[in-house]
Amino acid sequence: MEGYAQAAAELGKGQFRQKLDFTAESVDALDDILVQVGESPELDLDFEVRLWGSYLGEVLRRRYVGFWEMTQYPGGVMAVPAVDVRGSRLFPLMKVYRRLTEGDEEDLSAFFTMVTERLGRPAQVN
């Protein structure tokens, strides 16, 4: 997942002229990228979800010192990548999927704000 996230950061800078530096502030830039990606007639949904969802997950993992795991999505039948933060499971790939398929009502800024409110302050890394 970290490799996909790094590739997303590089693609964000090179192709979309957006700074994806794994900070909370970069979530808005990621949302702008997803708007553009979602408008592409050659959208490879599976790849785009994996790429950009990994980036969103890495922002959350680094911010809260969580870890990636494969786990069942609630109500689903197969395992998907999730970020575990102190026992809370976040599904960034599913969020990106919904952003790409459902549009503005699934914007990342609102999602990130909700996650921040529920998880509290970021972890302090020494």
Long-range contacts (C-beta under 8 A, 24 or more apart in sequence): 1-54, 1-57, 1-58, 1-68, 1-81, 2-54, 2-58, 4-50, 4-51, 4-54, 4-55, 5-54, 5-55, 5-57, 5-58, 7-51, 8-51, 8-52, 8-54, 8-55, 9-55, 11-51, 12-55, 20-55, 22-55, 22-58, 22-59, 22-62, 23-59, 24-59, 24-63, 24-112, 24-116, 24-122, 26-59, 27-56, 27-59, 27-108, 27-109, 27-112, 28-108, 28-109, 30-55, 30-56, 30-59, 30-108, 31-99, 31-107, 31-108, 31-109, 34-96, 34-99, 34-100, 34-108, 37-100, 38-99, 38-100, 38-103, 43-100, 45-97, 45-100, 45-101, 48-96, 48-100, 49-93, 49-96, 49-97, 49-100, 50-93, 52-96, 53-81, 53-92, 53-93, 53-94, 53-95, 53-96, 53-97, 54-81, 54-92, 54-93, 56-92, 56-93, 56-95, 56-96, 56-108, 57-81, 57-83, 57-90, 57-92, 57-93, 60-85, 60-90, 60-92, 60-115, 61-85, 63-122, 63-123, 64-119, 64-122, 64-123, 65-123, 65-125, 66-90, 85-119, 86-119, 88-118, 88-119, 90-115
